[in-house]
Amino acid sequence: MGMLKSRADELERRLNQAREVLRSTERTLEHFVGDIRLLASDSEKIENENIQLKKEIQEQEKKYAEDMRKAAKNQS
C-alpha cells in the first residue's frame, strides 16, 4: 500500500503542476487576446486616417491641376 500511496501522491503533485501551467498559459493568452484587440482597434483607426488622407491628397491634386490650367490659360 505504501508504494500505491506514494505513486498516487506523485500523480497528484504532477496534476497540480500541470493545472498551474494551464492556468498560467490561460492568463497569458487572455493578455495576448487583449493586446490583439487593442492592435485591431488601432489598425482600424489608422486605416480610417489613411482613407481620409488619400481623399485630401486627391482633392489637393485636383485643385493643383485646376490652378495649373488657370495659370496656363492666363499666360496664353
TIRO-2110 file (N, C-alpha, C; in Angstrom, 1 decimal):
// TIRO-2110
0.8, -1.2, 0.0, N, 1, A
0.0, 0.0, 0.0, CA, 1, A
0.8, 1.3, 0.0, C, 1, A
2.0, 1.2, 0.6, N, 2, A
2.8, 2.4, 0.7, CA, 2, A
3.3, 2.8, -0.7, C, 2, A
3.6, 1.9, -1.5, N, 3, A
4.0, 2.2, -2.9, CA, 3, A
2.9, 2.8, -3.7, C, 3, A
1.6, 2.3, -3.5, N, 4, A
0.5, 2.9, -4.2, CA, 4, A
0.2, 4.3, -3.7, C, 4, A
0.3, 4.5, -2.5, N, 5, A
0.1, 5.8, -1.9, CA, 5, A
1.2, 6.8, -2.4, C, 5, A
2.4, 6.3, -2.5, N, 6, A
3.5, 7.2, -3.0, CA, 6, A
3.2, 7.6, -4.4, C, 6, A
2.8, 6.6, -5.3, N, 7, A
2.5, 6.9, -6.7, CA, 7, A
1.3, 7.8, -6.8, C, 7, A
0.3, 7.6, -6.0, N, 8, A
-0.8, 8.5, -6.0, CA, 8, A
-0.5, 9.9, -5.6, C, 8, A
0.4, 10.1, -4.6, N, 9, A
0.8, 11.4, -4.2, CA, 9, A
1.6, 12.1, -5.3, C, 9, A
2.5, 11.3, -6.0, N, 10, A
3.3, 11.8, -7.1, CA, 10, A
2.4, 12.2, -8.3, C, 10, A
1.4, 11.4, -8.6, N, 11, A
0.4, 11.8, -9.7, CA, 11, A
-0.3, 13.0, -9.3, C, 11, A
-0.7, 13.1, -8.1, N, 12, A
-1.5, 14.3, -7.6, CA, 12, A
-0.6, 15.6, -7.7, C, 12, A
0.7, 15.4, -7.4, N, 13, A
1.6, 16.5, -7.5, CA, 13, A
1.8, 17.0, -8.9, C, 13, A
1.9, 16.0, -9.8, N, 14, A
2.1, 16.3, -11.2, CA, 14, A
0.8, 16.9, -11.8, C, 14, A
-0.3, 16.4, -11.4, N, 15, A
-1.6, 17.0, -11.9, CA, 15, A
-1.7, 18.5, -11.4, C, 15, A
-1.3, 18.7, -10.2, N, 16, A
-1.4, 20.1, -9.7, CA, 16, A
-0.4, 21.0, -10.4, C, 16, A
0.8, 20.5, -10.8, N, 17, A
1.7, 21.3, -11.6, CA, 17, A
1.2, 21.6, -13.0, C, 17, A
0.6, 20.5, -13.6, N, 18, A
0.0, 20.7, -14.9, CA, 18, A
-1.1, 21.7, -14.9, C, 18, A
-2.0, 21.7, -13.8, N, 19, A
-3.1, 22.6, -13.7, CA, 19, A
-2.5, 24.0, -13.5, C, 19, A
-1.5, 24.2, -12.8, N, 20, A
-0.9, 25.6, -12.6, CA, 20, A
-0.3, 26.1, -13.9, C, 20, A
0.3, 25.2, -14.7, N, 21, A
0.9, 25.6, -16.0, CA, 21, A
-0.3, 26.0, -16.9, C, 21, A
-1.4, 25.3, -16.9, N, 22, A
-2.5, 25.6, -17.7, CA, 22, A
-3.1, 27.0, -17.3, C, 22, A
-3.2, 27.2, -16.0, N, 23, A
-3.7, 28.5, -15.5, CA, 23, A
-2.8, 29.6, -16.0, C, 23, A
-1.5, 29.4, -15.9, N, 24, A
-0.6, 30.5, -16.3, CA, 24, A
-0.7, 30.7, -17.8, C, 24, A
-0.8, 29.6, -18.6, N, 25, A
-1.0, 29.8, -20.0, CA, 25, A
-2.3, 30.5, -20.3, C, 25, A
-3.3, 30.2, -19.6, N, 26, A
-4.6, 30.8, -19.9, CA, 26, A
-4.5, 32.3, -19.6, C, 26, A
-3.8, 32.7, -18.5, N, 27, A
-3.7, 34.1, -18.2, CA, 27, A
-2.9, 34.8, -19.3, C, 27, A
-1.8, 34.2, -19.8, N, 28, A
-1.0, 34.7, -20.8, CA, 28, A
-1.8, 34.9, -22.1, C, 28, A
-2.6, 33.9, -22.4, N, 29, A
-3.5, 34.0, -23.6, CA, 29, A
-4.5, 35.1, -23.5, C, 29, A
-5.1, 35.3, -22.3, N, 30, A
-6.0, 36.4, -22.1, CA, 30, A
-5.4, 37.8, -22.3, C, 30, A
-4.2, 37.9, -21.8, N, 31, A
-3.4, 39.2, -22.1, CA, 31, A
-3.1, 39.3, -23.6, C, 31, A
-2.8, 38.3, -24.2, N, 32, A
-2.5, 38.3, -25.7, CA, 32, A
-3.7, 38.7, -26.5, C, 32, A
-4.9, 38.1, -26.1, N, 33, A
-6.1, 38.5, -26.8, CA, 33, A
-6.4, 39.9, -26.6, C, 33, A
-6.2, 40.4, -25.4, N, 34, A
-6.5, 41.9, -25.1, CA, 34, A
-5.6, 42.7, -26.0, C, 34, A
-4.3, 42.3, -26.1, N, 35, A
-3.3, 43.1, -26.9, CA, 35, A
-3.8, 43.1, -28.4, C, 35, A
-4.2, 41.9, -28.8, N, 36, A
-4.7, 41.8, -30.2, CA, 36, A
-5.9, 42.7, -30.5, C, 36, A
-6.8, 42.8, -29.5, N, 37, A
-8.0, 43.7, -29.7, CA, 37, A
-7.5, 45.1, -29.8, C, 37, A
-6.6, 45.5, -28.9, N, 38, A
-6.1, 46.9, -29.0, CA, 38, A
-5.4, 47.2, -30.3, C, 38, A
-4.6, 46.2, -30.8, N, 39, A
-4.0, 46.4, -32.1, CA, 39, A
-5.0, 46.5, -33.2, C, 39, A
-6.0, 45.7, -33.2, N, 40, A
-7.1, 45.7, -34.2, CA, 40, A
-7.8, 47.1, -34.2, C, 40, A
-8.0, 47.6, -33.0, N, 41, A
-8.7, 48.9, -32.9, CA, 41, A
-7.7, 50.0, -33.5, C, 41, A
-6.5, 49.9, -33.1, N, 42, A
-5.5, 50.9, -33.6, CA, 42, A
-5.4, 50.8, -35.1, C, 42, A
-5.4, 49.6, -35.6, N, 43, A
-5.3, 49.3, -37.1, CA, 43, A
-6.5, 50.0, -37.8, C, 43, A
-7.7, 49.8, -37.2, N, 44, A
-8.9, 50.4, -37.9, CA, 44, A
-8.8, 51.9, -37.9, C, 44, A
-8.3, 52.5, -36.8, N, 45, A
-8.1, 54.0, -36.7, CA, 45, A
-7.1, 54.4, -37.8, C, 45, A
-6.0, 53.7, -37.9, N, 46, A
-5.0, 54.1, -38.9, CA, 46, A
-5.6, 53.9, -40.3, C, 46, A
-6.3, 52.9, -40.6, N, 47, A
-6.9, 52.7, -41.9, CA, 47, A
-7.9, 53.8, -42.2, C, 47, A
-8.7, 54.2, -41.3, N, 48, A
-9.6, 55.4, -41.5, CA, 48, A
-8.8, 56.7, -41.7, C, 48, A
-7.7, 56.9, -41.0, N, 49, A
-6.9, 58.1, -41.2, CA, 49, A
-6.3, 58.0, -42.6, C, 49, A
-5.8, 56.8, -43.1, N, 50, A
-5.2, 56.7, -44.4, CA, 50, A
-6.3, 57.0, -45.5, C, 50, A
-7.5, 56.5, -45.3, N, 51, A
-8.5, 56.8, -46.3, CA, 51, A
-8.8, 58.3, -46.4, C, 51, A
-8.9, 59.0, -45.2, N, 52, A
-9.1, 60.4, -45.2, CA, 52, A
-7.9, 61.2, -45.8, C, 52, A
-6.7, 60.7, -45.5, N, 53, A
-5.5, 61.4, -46.1, CA, 53, A
-5.5, 61.2, -47.7, C, 53, A
-5.9, 60.0, -48.1, N, 54, A
-5.9, 59.8, -49.6, CA, 54, A
-7.0, 60.7, -50.2, C, 54, A
-8.1, 60.9, -49.6, N, 55, A
-9.1, 61.8, -50.1, CA, 55, A
-8.6, 63.2, -50.2, C, 55, A
-7.9, 63.7, -49.1, N, 56, A
-7.3, 65.0, -49.1, CA, 56, A
-6.3, 65.2, -50.1, C, 56, A
-5.5, 64.2, -50.4, N, 57, A
-4.4, 64.3, -51.4, CA, 57, A
-5.1, 64.4, -52.8, C, 57, A
-6.1, 63.6, -53.0, N, 58, A
-6.8, 63.7, -54.3, CA, 58, A
-7.4, 65.1, -54.5, C, 58, A
-8.0, 65.6, -53.4, N, 59, A
-8.6, 67.0, -53.5, CA, 59, A
-7.5, 68.0, -53.8, C, 59, A
-6.4, 67.9, -53.2, N, 60, A
-5.2, 68.8, -53.4, CA, 60, A
-4.7, 68.6, -54.8, C, 60, A
-4.7, 67.4, -55.3, N, 61, A
-4.2, 67.2, -56.7, CA, 61, A
-5.2, 67.8, -57.7, C, 61, A
-6.5, 67.7, -57.5, N, 62, A
-7.5, 68.3, -58.4, CA, 62, A
-7.3, 69.8, -58.3, C, 62, A
-7.2, 70.4, -57.1, N, 63, A
-7.0, 71.8, -57.0, CA, 63, A
-5.7, 72.3, -57.7, C, 63, A
-4.7, 71.6, -57.5, N, 64, A
-3.4, 71.9, -58.2, CA, 64, A
-3.5, 71.9, -59.7, C, 64, A
-4.2, 70.8, -60.2, N, 65, A
-4.4, 70.7, -61.6, CA, 65, A
-5.2, 71.9, -62.1, C, 65, A
-6.3, 72.2, -61.4, N, 66, A
-7.1, 73.4, -61.8, CA, 66, A
-6.3, 74.7, -61.8, C, 66, A
-5.5, 74.9, -60.7, N, 67, A
-4.7, 76.1, -60.7, CA, 67, A
-3.7, 76.1, -61.8, C, 67, A
-3.1, 75.0, -62.2, N, 68, A
-2.2, 74.9, -63.3, CA, 68, A
-2.9, 75.3, -64.6, C, 68, A
-4.1, 74.8, -64.8, N, 69, A
-4.8, 75.1, -66.0, CA, 69, A
-5.1, 76.6, -66.1, C, 69, A
-5.5, 77.2, -64.9, N, 70, A
-5.8, 78.6, -64.9, CA, 70, A
-4.6, 79.4, -65.2, C, 70, A
-3.4, 79.0, -64.6, N, 71, A
-2.2, 79.7, -64.8, CA, 71, A
-1.8, 79.6, -66.3, C, 71, A
-1.9, 78.4, -66.9, N, 72, A
-1.6, 78.3, -68.3, CA, 72, A
-2.5, 79.1, -69.2, C, 72, A
-3.7, 79.2, -68.9, N, 73, A
-4.7, 79.9, -69.6, CA, 73, A
-4.4, 81.4, -69.6, C, 73, A
-4.0, 81.9, -68.4, N, 74, A
-3.7, 83.3, -68.2, CA, 74, A
-2.4, 83.7, -68.9, C, 74, A
-1.5, 82.7, -69.1, N, 75, A
-0.2, 83.0, -69.8, CA, 75, A
-0.4, 83.0, -71.3, C, 75, A
-1.5, 82.4, -71.8, N, 76, A
-1.7, 82.4, -73.2, CA, 76, A
-2.1, 83.7, -73.8, C, 76, A
END
